[in-house]
Amino acid sequence: MQQAKIYWDLEHYQQVEKIFRKSVEFCNEHDTWKLNVAHVLFMQENKYKEATGFYEPIVKKHFDNVSKLYDVFHLYNRSFQIQLHKSLWRGKKMRLWSW
């Protein structure tokens, strides 16, 4: 994996793919390996469809967790909007960015 990381940092994605293909028989059941392969394929512009084949099972497997995360984000965002509204209603100015 460290060798693959070196090539990844150099943006030699075809070489990273070759390294992953050598480890397929040992690692093909691990989601982390599949995700890394998907990323490498995605970075090679002509292999999006092949990358989808690696991404899709992982997304399906964790879909419930992703939808829960969306719900948490939605609640947090709604809470922030309410706080902002109350603060503006009271005449306070909230400083969101410091430029």
C-alpha positions as CSV (number, residue, x, y, z in Angstrom):
1,M,0.0,0.0,0.0
2,Q,2.9,2.4,0.7
3,Q,4.2,1.9,-2.8
4,A,0.8,2.7,-4.2
5,K,0.6,5.8,-2.1
6,I,3.9,7.0,-3.6
7,Y,2.5,6.6,-7.1
8,W,-0.8,8.2,-6.1
9,D,1.0,11.3,-4.8
10,L,2.9,11.5,-8.2
11,E,-0.5,11.1,-10.0
12,H,0.6,7.9,-11.8
13,Y,-2.7,6.3,-11.5
14,Q,-2.1,3.5,-14.0
15,Q,0.9,2.3,-11.9
16,V,-1.3,2.4,-8.8
17,E,-3.9,0.3,-10.6
18,K,-1.2,-2.2,-11.5
19,I,-0.2,-2.5,-7.9
20,F,-3.8,-3.1,-6.8
21,R,-4.3,-5.7,-9.5
22,K,-1.4,-7.7,-8.1
23,S,-3.0,-7.7,-4.7
24,V,-6.5,-8.7,-5.8
25,E,-6.4,-12.3,-4.6
26,F,-5.4,-11.2,-1.1
27,C,-7.5,-8.1,-0.7
28,N,-10.6,-8.3,-2.9
29,E,-12.9,-8.9,0.0
30,H,-11.9,-5.8,1.9
31,D,-14.1,-2.6,1.5
32,T,-11.1,-0.3,2.0
33,W,-9.2,-2.0,-0.9
34,K,-12.3,-1.8,-3.1
35,L,-12.7,1.9,-2.3
36,N,-9.1,2.6,-3.1
37,V,-9.3,0.8,-6.4
38,A,-12.5,2.7,-7.2
39,H,-10.7,6.0,-6.5
40,V,-7.8,5.0,-8.7
41,L,-10.1,4.0,-11.6
42,F,-12.2,7.2,-11.1
43,M,-9.0,9.4,-11.4
44,Q,-8.4,7.8,-14.8
45,E,-11.0,9.6,-16.9
46,N,-11.7,6.7,-19.2
47,K,-12.6,4.3,-16.4
48,Y,-15.6,5.9,-14.7
49,K,-17.9,2.9,-15.5
50,E,-15.4,0.4,-14.1
51,A,-15.0,2.6,-10.9
52,T,-18.8,2.5,-10.5
53,G,-18.6,-1.2,-10.2
54,F,-16.4,-0.9,-7.1
55,Y,-18.3,2.1,-5.6
56,E,-21.8,0.8,-6.0
57,P,-21.7,-2.3,-3.6
58,I,-20.0,-0.1,-0.9
59,V,-22.7,2.6,-1.2
60,K,-25.5,0.0,-1.1
61,K,-23.9,-1.7,1.9
62,H,-23.7,1.6,3.8
63,F,-26.8,3.4,2.4
64,D,-28.6,3.4,5.8
65,N,-25.6,5.1,7.5
66,V,-25.4,7.7,4.7
67,S,-29.1,8.5,5.0
68,K,-28.7,8.8,8.8
69,L,-25.8,11.2,8.3
70,Y,-28.0,13.2,5.9
71,D,-30.7,13.4,8.6
72,V,-28.2,14.6,11.2
73,F,-26.8,17.2,8.8
74,H,-30.4,18.4,8.0
75,L,-31.2,18.7,11.7
76,Y,-28.0,20.6,12.4
77,N,-28.6,22.9,9.5
78,R,-32.1,23.6,10.6
79,S,-30.9,24.3,14.2
80,F,-28.3,26.8,12.8
81,Q,-31.0,28.5,10.8
82,I,-33.3,28.9,13.8
83,Q,-30.4,30.3,15.9
84,L,-29.5,32.7,13.1
85,H,-33.1,33.8,12.8
86,K,-33.5,34.3,16.6
87,S,-30.3,36.2,16.8
88,L,-31.3,38.6,13.9
89,W,-34.7,39.0,15.5
90,R,-33.2,40.2,18.7
91,G,-31.2,42.7,16.8
92,K,-27.9,41.0,17.3
93,K,-25.5,40.6,14.5
94,M,-23.9,37.2,14.0
95,R,-20.5,37.2,12.5
96,L,-20.2,34.2,10.2
97,W,-17.0,34.9,8.5
98,S,-14.0,36.9,9.5
99,W,-12.5,38.6,6.6
